[in-house]
Amino acid sequence: MAKKHKSQGEDEAPAEPQGKLKAKAYEKELEKLHVELVKLQRWVVAKGLKVCIVFEGRDGAGKGGCIKAIAERVSPRVFRVAALPAPTERQKSQMYVQRYIEHFPAAGEIVIFDRSWYNRAGVERVMGFTNDQEVERFLLMAPAFEKAMRDSGIILLKYWLEVGMEEQERRLAARIDDGRKVWKLSPMDLKSFSKWYDYSRARDAMFAATDSSWAPWYVLRSDDKKRARLNVIAHLLRHIPYEDMPREKVKLPKRDGRKGYVEPDYPYKYVTEHDWGAVEA
């Protein structure tokens, strides 16, 4: 079993915040953090760092929203998101972690796993897609596997999003009649919804076996989505060493002259412009 990791002061959970974070305050703070993520991106590329970020948690915990908040203002060539589908028959015959390894970062990359090799300790265990022997084998192997990642130069951060029972139910119920969210509600989500305590037991066993000093689990409270997104970005910025690299001032050059160019009288197929109402200032 992996040695338990004792959290440092900055990673201890603060008192529960009062009330939901307002949208205006959220956008203001998110903009600041996005600037820092761009600085991190430039540092990772320049120094050839390899970073792997894992997001786990129950259905509806907000993993996708956190990942989107991290990745929306940076280059997808540096910040790559890996959200693997169900394994193929060929992949089922491979070593379990093999299909994840091929997505690991090379120098100058940050890979974010929207669910990861911990599927075996969570979804697969709870939903009966694997047996107890395979789960125990995975839990014994995972700490050594992650130590090998660290020893190869990969910076590994593991986040578990902790959502409350009532909030999870509210989020999943909201997907039923919302045409924008129905794709998020799969038969698997509905089946797993009833297994709250089975997931709790699986989480507890996973933490006990894999919360190591070299790859600790960080728990992110996510009942308030906006606070969770800000908190996780601030946390990963503290845990990936980087500096603000100087860059030259950029000035747009002058355009070339027309040099006799005339717009053609061509029957362009324009996209229909609807009257969507007045635009806010």
BELNORJO-V668287 format. One line per field, one symbol per residue. ss: DSSP state (h for helix, s for strand, l for the rest). phi: phi as a letter, one per 40 degrees, with the letter a starting at -180 (. if undefined). A space follows every 50 residues. Layout:
ss: ???
phi: ???
This chain:
ss: llllllllhhhlllllllllllhhhhhhhhhhhhhhhhhhhhhhhhhlls ssssssslllllhhhhhhhhhlllllllssssllllllhhhhlllllhhh hlllllllssssssllhhhlllhhhhlllllhhhhhhhhhhhhhhhhhhh hllsssssssssllhhhhhhhhhhlllllllhhhllhhhhhhhllhhhhh hhhhhhhhhhllllllssssslllhhhhhhhhhhhhhhhlllllllllll lllllllllllllllllllllllllllllll
phi: .cccccccdcbccccdccgcccccccccccccccccccccdccdcccgcb bbbbbbicdgchccccccccccbbcccbccbbbcccccccccccddcdcc dcccccdgbbbbccgaccdccbdccccgcabccccccccccddccccccc cchccbbbbbcbbcdcccccccccccbcdcbdccbcdcccccdcbdcccc cccccccccbccccaccbcbcbcbdcccccccccccccbbdabcccaccb bcccccccfgcbdccbcdcccdbcccgcccc
